[in-house]
Amino acid sequence: MRAMPDVLVEPRIPFAKMPIVDEAREAVARVLASGWVTSGPEVEEFERAIAERVRAPFAVAVSSCTSAIELGLGALRLPAGARVLCPTMTFGGVVHAILHAGLTPVLVDLDHETLMPNAETVAAAARDGADAMIVLHFAGYPAPVRELAAVAHLPLTRVIEDAAHALGTWADGHPVGSESAATCFSFYATKNLPIGEGGMLTTADPAIADWARQGRLHGMSRDAWKRYAPGSPWRYEIVQAGLKANMTDIQAAIGRAQLHAFDTWQFRRAAIASRYDERLAGIDGLVLPSRPAHGTHAWHLYVVRVTRDFGVSRDEFIAGMSDRGVDCSVHFTPVHAHPYFESLLGPQSLPKADAAFEEIVSLPMYPDLTHDAVDRVVDAIASLAGGGR
C-alpha cells in the first residue's frame, strides 16, 4: 500500500509572543555571575535609559505598572478618600492601586472611537468634583492629557498617566513620559518592551521621584545596594509608607538588552497595523481601530469591534477564530462589570463602555508576526463574516 502523504498543519497564531534577544540571555548570565541579583547597578542604568528615551528628568524602576501608579498617587499626598477619576475600560489593577492608596475611584465612560474617556465623559464624571485623575493611553493611542485635565478642573500636577500600553507613543511633539505629575509604564511579557514583569515611573518632579524611590522598598531611607557596598554603613530608617515593589538587576539587565531592539519592534508593529488596516478594510460590520490625527500610536494592541452587521457575536467571533487556529483576546472587561468592584462601588451607569465591551476583540499583535500570518488572521475573519462558521 502507498503511504499517505503527510498533512501539513499550520501552527497556531498566538495572541501574543514575547521576543527575547540573544543579548538579554547574555545579560542575565552576566548578572548571575556578578553575585548581585536584586536592585543595584543594572537598575540604575535601566532607569537612565528609559528616562532618556521618554525625555523625563527622573525614572524609578518598580515591580509593575500597578505599583508605579500606587506610588505615584501616594506621592501626590492626597487626603484619605480623595476622588480619583479613572477609566472603566482598563485593567482592574489600576483601581486596586487607587484603593490601596486610600483613595476613591470614580469611573469614567468612554469615547466609542478611541475606547478612552473624552472631554464629555470626563466632565460628566467630574460633576461632583475630582481631586486627581488617571489618564490611560489605551492600546498605545495618545490621550489628550491636557484637555482632559482642564475639563476635570485639575492641574497636570494632579494627573497620573497610565502608559502601560504607551512606551513608544508620542503626543504634542514629544514622547509620552514627562507631561503630568508621573507617567507609569509596564514591561509585562506582552508589552512593547517585554521583560516578563516590571514597571517604571517617570517624572519631572524630584520630590515625586524621591517618594517613589523610597516607597518602592518599604519606605526605607537606603536600599540594600547602598547599605552593602564595601565600606558603607548598615543603618537605615523607615521614613514613609512603602511597598515591596523594587525591580531586580536581572529584570533590568533584560530590559536594557531588549531596549536595543525596541525601535525595530515598533517599526514592525506599525507595519502590522497598516497591513491589518489594508486587508480588513471593507469587511462589513468590522470597525477598525481609530488612528490619531496628531501624535504617534504605539500599537501595543490592535482592537477591532465586531458589530451586529458582521453576522456573529463577539464571543462567536473569538470561538470561530480559535477553531481556525488564531488566538484573540479582549481588552478589557469594564471595571464596573467585575463582581468585586461592583460590590465595592455600587451600580454604575456607563452605557458606552457596556456597549463597546460586547464588541471589542484584540487581534494578534507582536513583532514576530509575519505578513503571511497577518493574512491568515484576515482570511479567518473574512470566513466568519456574514455568519460563517
C-alpha positions in Angstrom: 0.0 0.0 0.0 1.1 3.5 -0.7 1.9 5.6 2.3 -0.5 8.5 2.9 1.2 11.9 2.4 1.8 14.0 5.5 -0.8 16.5 6.2 0.7 20.0 6.7 -0.9 21.6 9.7 -0.2 25.3 10.0 0.9 26.3 13.5 -1.5 28.3 15.7 -1.1 32.0 15.7 -0.9 33.1 19.4 -2.4 36.4 20.5 1.0 37.5 21.9 4.5 36.2 21.8 7.5 37.6 23.8 10.6 38.2 21.7 13.9 37.7 23.6 17.1 38.9 22.0 20.3 37.0 22.5 21.8 39.9 24.3 19.2 39.5 27.0 20.2 35.9 27.7 23.8 37.0 27.9 22.9 39.9 30.2 21.1 37.5 32.6 24.2 35.3 32.7 26.4 38.3 33.4 24.2 39.4 36.3 24.1 35.9 37.8 27.9 35.7 37.6 28.2 39.0 39.4 26.8 37.7 42.6 24.3 40.7 42.9 20.9 40.0 41.5 18.5 42.3 43.3 18.2 46.1 42.8 21.6 47.5 42.0 23.7 49.0 39.2 21.7 47.4 36.4 18.5 49.0 37.7 20.2 52.4 37.8 21.4 52.1 34.3 18.0 50.9 33.0 16.4 53.9 34.8 18.7 56.3 33.0 18.0 54.6 29.6 14.2 54.9 30.0 14.4 58.5 31.3 16.5 59.4 28.3 14.1 57.7 25.9 11.0 59.5 27.2 12.8 62.7 27.9 12.0 62.7 31.6 14.4 64.0 34.2 13.8 61.1 36.6 12.8 57.4 36.3 12.2 55.0 39.1 12.1 51.2 38.3 9.5 49.2 40.1 7.9 45.8 40.1 4.9 46.6 37.9 2.9 49.5 36.3 0.3 48.9 39.0 2.8 49.6 41.8 4.0 52.6 39.9 0.5 54.0 39.8 0.1 53.4 43.5 3.4 55.1 44.3 2.6 58.0 42.0 -0.8 58.5 43.7 0.9 58.3 47.1 3.4 61.0 46.1 0.5 63.4 45.4 -0.2 63.5 49.2 -4.0 63.5 48.7 -6.3 63.3 51.7 -7.8 59.9 52.5 -10.8 59.2 50.4 -9.9 61.8 47.7 -11.8 61.2 44.4 -9.7 59.9 41.6 -11.1 59.8 38.0 -10.3 56.5 36.3 -11.4 54.9 33.0 -13.8 52.0 33.5 -12.3 50.4 30.3 -9.0 49.5 31.9 -7.2 46.7 33.8 -8.5 46.1 37.3 -5.1 46.6 38.8 -5.4 50.4 38.2 -8.4 50.5 40.5 -6.7 48.3 43.1 -3.8 50.9 43.1 -6.3 53.7 43.8 -7.9 51.7 46.6 -4.6 50.7 48.1 -3.5 54.3 48.2 -6.6 55.0 50.4 -8.4 56.9 47.7 -11.8 56.7 46.0 -12.1 55.6 42.3 -14.6 57.5 40.2 -15.2 55.5 37.0 -15.3 57.3 33.6 -17.2 56.2 30.5 -15.5 56.2 27.1 -15.5 57.6 23.6 -16.8 54.9 21.2 -14.0 55.5 18.7 -10.9 55.6 20.9 -12.2 53.4 23.7 -10.8 56.0 26.1 -12.5 58.8 28.1 -13.1 62.0 26.2 -13.9 65.6 27.3 -17.7 64.8 27.6 -17.3 61.7 29.7 -14.7 63.2 32.0 -16.9 66.3 32.5 -19.8 64.1 33.5 -17.7 62.0 35.9 -16.2 65.2 37.5 -19.6 66.8 38.2 -19.2 66.1 41.9 -15.6 67.1 41.9 -12.3 65.4 41.3 -9.0 65.5 43.3 -6.9 63.6 40.8 -7.1 61.7 37.6 -5.6 58.6 35.9 -5.3 59.2 32.1 -4.9 56.0 30.1 -3.2 55.8 26.7 -5.3 52.8 25.6 -3.7 50.4 23.2 -0.9 52.9 22.6 -3.2 55.7 21.3 -2.1 59.1 22.6 -4.7 60.5 25.1 -5.3 64.3 25.2 -3.9 64.7 28.7 -4.0 68.5 28.9 -7.6 68.7 27.5 -8.9 66.1 29.9 -7.2 67.7 32.9 -8.7 71.1 32.0 -12.2 69.6 31.7 -11.8 68.0 35.1 -10.5 71.3 36.5 -7.3 69.7 37.6 -3.7 70.9 37.2 -1.3 68.5 35.5 0.3 68.0 38.9 -2.8 66.0 39.9 -2.7 63.8 36.8 -1.1 60.3 36.7 -0.7 58.8 33.2 -1.2 55.1 32.8 1.2 54.4 30.0 1.2 50.6 30.3 0.5 50.4 26.6 2.3 53.6 25.6 6.1 53.2 25.5 6.7 54.5 22.0 3.6 56.7 22.0 4.1 60.4 21.0 1.8 63.3 21.7 2.2 67.0 21.0 5.7 66.5 19.6 7.2 64.6 22.5 7.2 61.0 23.8 4.7 60.2 26.5 6.5 60.2 29.8 7.0 63.7 31.2 3.9 65.8 30.8 2.0 65.0 34.0 2.9 64.5 37.7 4.0 61.0 36.9 3.8 58.5 34.0 3.7 54.8 34.6 5.0 52.1 32.2 4.7 48.3 32.1 7.3 45.8 31.0 4.9 42.8 31.3 5.6 39.9 28.9 3.1 41.1 26.3 4.1 44.7 26.3 6.1 46.6 23.7 9.3 46.4 25.7 8.8 43.0 27.3 10.9 41.8 30.3 8.4 39.4 31.9 7.4 41.6 34.8 8.4 45.1 35.8 7.4 48.8 35.6 8.7 52.3 35.6 7.6 55.7 36.9 8.9 58.7 35.1 8.5 62.3 36.3 9.9 65.8 36.1 9.3 66.4 39.8 12.3 65.4 42.0 10.0 65.1 45.1 7.8 62.5 43.4 10.9 60.6 42.2 12.3 60.6 45.8 8.9 59.4 47.2 8.7 56.6 44.7 12.3 55.6 45.1 11.9 55.2 48.9 8.3 53.9 48.7 9.2 51.0 46.4 11.3 49.4 49.1 9.3 49.6 52.4 9.8 53.4 52.8 13.5 52.7 53.7 15.9 55.6 53.6 18.6 53.5 52.0 18.4 50.4 49.8 20.5 47.3 50.0 22.9 48.3 47.2 23.8 51.4 49.2 24.0 49.6 52.5 26.0 46.6 51.4 28.6 48.3 49.2 32.1 48.0 50.6 32.7 50.4 53.4 29.0 51.5 53.6 27.2 51.9 56.9 24.4 49.4 57.6 22.0 51.7 59.2 18.7 52.8 57.6 15.3 54.3 58.7 11.7 53.8 57.7 10.7 57.4 56.7 7.4 56.9 54.8 4.7 54.4 53.9 6.1 51.8 51.5 5.6 48.7 49.4 7.8 45.8 48.3 7.9 46.9 44.7 11.5 47.1 43.6 12.9 45.9 40.3 15.8 43.4 40.3 19.0 43.7 38.4 18.1 40.5 36.5 14.9 42.2 35.2 16.8 45.5 34.5 19.5 43.7 32.5 16.9 42.1 30.3 15.2 45.4 29.8 18.5 47.2 28.9 19.3 44.5 26.3 15.7 44.4 24.9 15.7 48.2 24.6 18.3 47.9 21.7 15.7 46.2 19.6 12.8 48.4 20.6 12.8 50.8 17.6 12.9 47.8 15.2 10.0 46.2 17.1 8.0 49.4 17.0 8.5 49.8 13.3 7.3 46.2 12.8 4.2 46.9 15.0 3.3 49.9 12.8 3.7 47.8 9.7 1.4 45.0 11.1 -1.2 47.6 11.9 -1.1 49.0 8.4 -1.3 45.5 7.0 -4.4 44.8 9.1 -5.9 48.2 8.0 -5.4 47.4 4.4 -6.6 43.8 4.4 -9.6 44.3 6.8 -11.0 47.4 5.0 -14.4 46.8 3.5 -15.5 43.9 5.7 -19.0 44.8 6.7 -19.7 45.0 10.4 -16.0 45.2 11.5 -14.9 48.5 12.9 -11.1 49.1 12.7 -9.2 51.0 15.4 -9.0 54.7 15.3 -5.8 56.4 14.3 -4.7 59.7 16.0 -4.9 62.9 13.9 -1.8 64.0 15.8 0.9 62.1 17.5 2.2 58.5 17.2 0.3 55.3 18.1 2.5 52.7 19.8 0.3 49.8 18.6 0.5 47.8 21.7 -2.9 46.4 20.7 -4.9 46.2 17.6 -8.6 46.3 18.7 -11.4 45.8 16.3 -15.2 46.0 17.1 -17.4 43.2 15.9 -20.8 44.8 15.4 -24.2 43.3 14.7 -23.7 43.7 10.9 -20.8 41.4 11.0 -23.1 38.4 11.4 -21.8 36.7 14.5 -21.4 37.9 18.1 -18.0 38.9 19.6 -17.8 35.6 21.6 -18.7 33.6 18.5 -16.1 35.5 16.6 -13.4 34.6 19.2 -14.5 30.9 19.2 -14.5 30.8 15.4 -11.1 32.3 15.2 -9.8 29.7 17.7 -11.3 27.0 15.6 -9.3 28.4 12.7 -6.0 28.4 14.7 -5.9 32.1 15.7 -6.0 33.2 19.3 -7.5 36.6 20.2 -8.2 38.4 23.5 -10.4 41.2 24.9 -9.2 44.4 26.4 -10.9 45.0 28.8 -13.8 43.8 30.8 -15.0 47.2 32.2 -14.1 47.6 35.8 -17.7 48.1 36.9 -18.6 44.7 35.5 -16.3 42.8 37.8 -18.2 41.4 40.9 -15.7 42.7 43.4 -15.7 46.3 42.1 -19.5 46.2 41.6 -20.0 45.3 45.2 -17.5 47.9 46.3 -18.5 50.9 44.1 -22.2 50.1 43.6 -24.2 50.1 40.4 -22.7 52.3 37.6 -24.3 53.8 34.6 -21.6 53.7 31.9 -23.5 52.7 28.8 -20.8 53.4 26.2 -18.4 51.1 27.9 -21.1 48.4 28.3 -21.9 48.6 24.6 -18.2 48.6 23.5 -17.4 45.6 25.7 -19.8 43.4 23.8 -18.0 44.1 20.5 -14.2 44.5 21.2 -11.6 42.0 20.2 -7.8 42.3 20.3 -6.2 40.6 17.3 -2.7 39.1 17.4 0.0 41.8 17.6 3.7 41.2 18.2 6.9 41.9 16.3 7.5 38.4 15.1 4.0 38.2 13.4 4.8 37.9 9.7 2.7 39.4 6.9 1.7 35.8 6.0 0.4 35.3 9.5 -1.5 38.6 9.3 -3.0 37.4 6.1 -4.1 34.1 7.8 -5.8 36.2 10.5 -7.6 38.3 8.0 -8.7 35.2 5.9 -10.1 33.7 9.1 -12.0 36.8 9.9 -13.3 37.0 6.3 -14.5 33.4 6.6 -16.6 34.3 9.6 -18.2 37.4 8.1 -21.8 37.1 7.4 -22.3 34.4 9.9 -19.8 31.9 8.6 -18.8 29.0 10.9 
